[in-house]
Amino acid sequence: MSEAAKKQEEAPLVLREDEGAIALLSLNRPKARNALSITLMEALLSQIEAVGADPAIKAVVLRAEGPAFSAGHDLKEMTARRADEDRGRAFFSETMQLCARMMQAVVNCPKPVIAEVQGIATAAGCQLVASCDLAIASREAKFATPGVNIGLFCSTPMVALSRNVSRKHAMEMLLLGEMVTAERAAEIGLINKSVEPGEVHGAAMQMAKTITSKSGLTLAIGKRAFYEQVEKPLPEAYDYAAEVMVRNMLARDAEEGINAFIEKRDPVWEDR
């Protein structure tokens, strides 16, 4: 094995770099197209939980090293376990349960998570983009839930996908298994917008910087409330949201923000 290969093998599977109140998390299996192996998912779950608990961080940008964002589950890793006595059942179950925990950690993270997509995002990779709160993609990026093409329907990616796009668009992606352009992904609501290839990082960072100018407490309250209310029937959603608004109004930052608006000055946030 070459020195370069050894260094790549020893490098963290998820890199973290902080820029002010923004945490940049980068998937780091470029030679494997950032396939979501067990170890990569464990690393990403750990990093998401860490930034979620870090009071210095207000926003997260999730990106990837190499030309692909993520090709989904590591099918070579999974296929190798068919030699197990149970034909891989226990390992497949572990993989899917860990993946579900990781995706929910992104949703439950109190900091907004922005996907910065520079290349393909397929299967569980597409699921990861859909699980993020916001997504910016290069015009060269493409998205797909292609499991149907290999006899393995994208059932778990379907969960995140169907909560982002309409039923007809979700079923189109799931049943046809074809690549969707970044422009089309923006049209159907899978991503927020597509930009020129050299502009994707700057666009993601600009969005993150705008977010970090807000109260961290307000962001956390709002993100949690969004996902809570969206699954409720309309009357329950309004009851829940009204209670959230009352609690939010009593927070120090809401009082400060409203006073600053009335007094025509910039607010000073304390995230409480």
C-alpha positions as CSV (number, residue, x, y, z in Angstrom):
1,M,0.0,0.0,0.0
2,S,1.3,3.4,-1.0
3,E,2.0,6.1,1.6
4,A,-0.9,8.2,0.1
5,A,-3.3,5.3,0.4
6,K,-2.2,4.6,4.0
7,K,-2.7,8.3,5.0
8,Q,-6.2,8.2,3.4
9,E,-7.0,5.0,5.3
10,E,-5.9,6.6,8.6
11,A,-7.6,9.9,8.0
12,P,-10.9,10.6,9.9
13,L,-13.9,9.5,8.0
14,V,-15.6,12.8,8.8
15,L,-13.6,16.0,8.9
16,R,-14.6,18.9,11.0
17,E,-13.5,22.5,10.5
18,D,-15.1,25.5,12.3
19,E,-15.4,28.9,10.7
20,G,-16.8,31.2,13.4
21,A,-20.2,29.8,14.4
22,I,-20.3,27.5,11.4
23,A,-19.2,23.8,11.6
24,L,-18.1,22.3,8.3
25,L,-18.4,18.5,8.3
26,S,-16.9,16.7,5.3
27,L,-17.5,13.1,4.4
28,N,-14.0,11.7,3.8
29,R,-14.2,8.5,1.7
30,P,-13.6,10.0,-1.7
31,K,-12.2,6.8,-3.3
32,A,-15.4,5.0,-2.3
33,R,-17.6,7.9,-3.5
34,N,-18.3,8.5,0.2
35,A,-20.3,5.4,0.5
36,L,-22.0,5.2,3.9
37,S,-20.2,2.3,5.6
38,I,-20.9,1.4,9.2
39,T,-17.8,3.3,10.3
40,L,-18.6,6.4,8.3
41,M,-22.2,6.5,9.6
42,E,-20.9,6.1,13.2
43,A,-18.4,8.9,12.6
44,L,-21.1,11.3,11.1
45,L,-23.5,10.5,13.9
46,S,-20.9,11.3,16.5
47,Q,-20.0,14.6,14.8
48,I,-23.6,15.7,14.4
49,E,-24.2,15.0,18.1
50,A,-21.0,16.9,19.0
51,V,-21.9,20.1,16.9
52,G,-25.5,19.9,18.2
53,A,-24.2,20.2,21.8
54,D,-21.5,22.8,21.0
55,P,-22.8,26.3,22.2
56,A,-20.3,28.0,19.9
57,I,-21.9,26.6,16.8
58,K,-25.1,28.0,15.2
59,A,-25.1,26.3,11.8
60,V,-23.7,23.2,10.1
61,V,-22.6,22.8,6.5
62,L,-22.4,19.1,5.5
63,R,-20.2,18.5,2.4
64,A,-18.0,15.8,1.0
65,E,-14.4,15.3,-0.3
66,G,-14.0,14.1,-3.8
67,P,-16.3,14.3,-6.9
68,A,-19.3,12.6,-5.3
69,F,-21.4,13.7,-2.3
70,S,-22.4,10.1,-1.4
71,A,-23.3,7.0,-3.5
72,G,-25.4,5.6,-0.6
73,H,-24.8,2.5,1.4
74,D,-21.6,0.6,1.0
75,L,-22.9,-2.3,-1.1
76,K,-19.6,-4.1,-1.2
77,E,-19.5,-4.1,2.7
78,M,-23.1,-5.4,2.8
79,T,-22.6,-8.0,0.1
80,A,-19.5,-9.4,1.9
81,R,-21.8,-10.2,4.9
82,R,-23.9,-12.6,2.9
83,A,-21.3,-15.2,3.8
84,D,-22.5,-14.9,7.5
85,E,-24.4,-17.8,8.9
86,D,-27.6,-15.8,8.8
87,R,-26.9,-14.6,5.2
88,G,-26.2,-11.1,6.6
89,R,-29.6,-10.5,8.2
90,A,-28.1,-9.2,11.5
91,F,-25.6,-6.9,9.7
92,F,-28.2,-5.6,7.3
93,S,-30.5,-4.8,10.3
94,E,-27.6,-3.1,12.2
95,T,-26.8,-1.0,9.0
96,M,-30.4,0.2,8.5
97,Q,-31.0,1.0,12.2
98,L,-27.7,3.0,12.4
99,C,-28.6,4.8,9.2
100,A,-32.0,5.7,10.6
101,R,-30.4,7.0,13.8
102,M,-27.9,9.1,11.8
103,M,-30.6,10.6,9.6
104,Q,-32.8,11.4,12.6
105,A,-29.8,13.0,14.4
106,V,-29.5,15.4,11.5
107,V,-33.2,16.3,11.8
108,N,-33.1,16.5,15.6
109,C,-29.8,18.5,15.7
110,P,-30.8,21.9,17.2
111,K,-28.5,23.6,14.7
112,P,-29.7,24.1,11.1
113,V,-27.9,21.7,8.7
114,I,-27.1,22.7,5.2
115,A,-26.1,20.1,2.6
116,E,-23.5,21.3,0.2
117,V,-23.7,19.0,-2.8
118,Q,-21.0,19.0,-5.4
119,G,-21.6,15.7,-7.2
120,I,-23.9,12.7,-7.2
121,A,-26.1,11.9,-4.2
122,T,-27.8,8.6,-4.7
123,A,-29.8,6.2,-2.6
124,A,-28.9,6.8,1.1
125,G,-26.8,9.7,-0.1
126,C,-29.9,11.3,-1.6
127,Q,-31.7,10.4,1.7
128,L,-29.0,12.4,3.6
129,V,-29.5,15.5,1.4
130,A,-33.3,15.2,2.0
131,S,-32.7,14.9,5.8
132,C,-30.8,18.2,5.9
133,D,-32.8,21.3,6.6
134,L,-31.5,23.1,3.6
135,A,-29.5,22.1,0.5
136,I,-27.4,23.9,-2.1
137,A,-26.1,21.9,-5.1
138,S,-23.8,22.4,-8.0
139,R,-25.5,22.5,-11.4
140,E,-23.4,19.4,-12.1
141,A,-24.8,17.5,-9.2
142,K,-27.4,14.7,-9.8
143,F,-29.7,12.9,-7.5
144,A,-31.4,9.4,-7.6
145,T,-33.0,6.7,-5.6
146,P,-32.0,3.9,-8.0
147,G,-32.5,0.9,-5.8
148,V,-35.3,-0.4,-8.1
149,N,-32.6,-0.9,-10.8
150,I,-30.8,-3.5,-8.7
151,G,-33.8,-5.2,-7.1
152,L,-33.5,-3.3,-3.8
153,F,-36.2,-0.7,-3.5
154,C,-35.0,2.5,-1.7
155,S,-37.4,2.0,1.2
156,T,-35.5,3.9,3.8
157,P,-34.5,6.8,1.5
158,M,-38.2,7.0,0.7
159,V,-38.9,8.2,4.2
160,A,-36.8,11.4,3.9
161,L,-37.6,11.9,0.2
162,S,-41.4,11.7,0.6
163,R,-41.2,14.3,3.4
164,N,-39.5,16.8,1.0
165,V,-41.2,16.4,-2.3
166,S,-44.7,15.7,-3.5
167,R,-46.0,12.1,-3.6
168,K,-46.0,12.0,-7.4
169,H,-42.4,13.3,-7.6
170,A,-41.2,10.9,-4.9
171,M,-42.8,8.0,-6.6
172,E,-41.3,9.0,-10.0
173,M,-37.8,9.0,-8.5
174,L,-38.4,5.7,-6.6
175,L,-40.1,3.8,-9.4
176,L,-38.0,5.0,-12.3
177,G,-34.7,5.1,-10.5
178,E,-33.3,7.7,-12.9
179,M,-30.9,10.5,-12.3
180,V,-32.5,13.9,-11.6
181,T,-30.6,17.0,-12.4
182,A,-29.9,19.7,-9.8
183,E,-32.2,22.1,-11.7
184,R,-35.0,19.5,-11.5
185,A,-34.2,18.7,-7.9
186,A,-34.7,22.4,-7.1
187,E,-38.0,22.5,-9.0
188,I,-39.5,19.6,-7.0
189,G,-38.2,20.8,-3.6
190,L,-35.4,18.3,-2.9
191,I,-32.9,21.1,-2.8
192,N,-33.2,24.9,-2.3
193,K,-31.3,25.9,-5.4
194,S,-28.5,25.0,-7.8
195,V,-25.5,27.2,-8.6
196,E,-22.5,27.1,-10.8
197,P,-20.0,24.4,-9.8
198,G,-17.4,26.9,-8.5
199,E,-20.0,28.8,-6.4
200,V,-21.6,26.0,-4.4
201,H,-19.4,26.3,-1.3
202,G,-19.7,30.1,-1.3
203,A,-23.5,29.8,-1.6
204,A,-23.8,27.3,1.3
205,M,-21.5,29.4,3.5
206,Q,-23.5,32.6,2.7
207,M,-26.7,30.8,3.8
208,A,-25.0,29.6,6.9
209,K,-23.6,33.0,7.8
210,T,-27.1,34.5,7.4
211,I,-28.4,31.9,9.8
212,T,-25.6,32.5,12.4
213,S,-26.7,36.2,12.6
214,K,-29.9,35.0,14.4
215,S,-30.5,34.0,18.0
216,G,-29.3,30.4,18.5
217,L,-32.1,29.8,20.9
218,T,-34.7,31.0,18.4
219,L,-33.2,28.8,15.7
220,A,-33.3,25.7,18.0
221,I,-36.9,26.5,19.0
222,G,-38.0,27.0,15.4
223,K,-36.3,23.9,13.9
224,R,-37.8,21.6,16.5
225,A,-41.2,23.2,16.2
226,F,-41.2,22.9,12.4
227,Y,-40.6,19.1,12.4
228,E,-43.0,18.6,15.3
229,Q,-46.0,20.5,13.8
230,V,-45.6,19.2,10.2
231,E,-46.7,15.7,11.1
232,K,-49.7,16.8,13.2
233,P,-53.3,17.3,12.1
234,L,-54.1,21.0,11.5
235,P,-55.9,21.8,14.8
236,E,-53.2,20.0,16.8
237,A,-50.4,21.8,14.8
238,Y,-51.9,25.2,15.7
239,D,-52.3,24.3,19.4
240,Y,-48.7,23.2,19.5
241,A,-47.3,26.1,17.6
242,A,-49.3,28.6,19.7
243,E,-47.8,27.2,22.9
244,V,-44.3,27.3,21.3
245,M,-44.9,31.0,20.4
246,V,-45.9,31.8,24.0
247,R,-42.8,30.1,25.4
248,N,-40.6,31.8,22.8
249,M,-42.1,35.3,23.6
250,L,-41.0,34.8,27.2
251,A,-37.4,34.2,26.2
252,R,-34.8,36.9,26.7
253,D,-33.8,37.0,23.0
254,A,-37.4,37.5,21.9
255,E,-37.7,40.5,24.3
256,E,-34.4,41.8,23.1
257,G,-35.2,41.3,19.4
258,I,-38.6,43.0,19.6
259,N,-37.2,45.9,21.6
260,A,-34.3,46.3,19.0
261,F,-36.9,46.4,16.2
262,I,-39.0,49.0,17.9
263,E,-35.9,51.1,18.8
264,K,-34.4,50.6,15.2
265,R,-31.1,49.1,16.4
266,D,-29.3,45.8,15.9
267,P,-30.2,43.1,18.5
268,V,-27.6,41.7,20.9
269,W,-28.3,38.0,21.2
270,E,-27.5,36.0,24.3
271,D,-29.0,32.7,23.0
272,R,-31.4,32.5,26.0
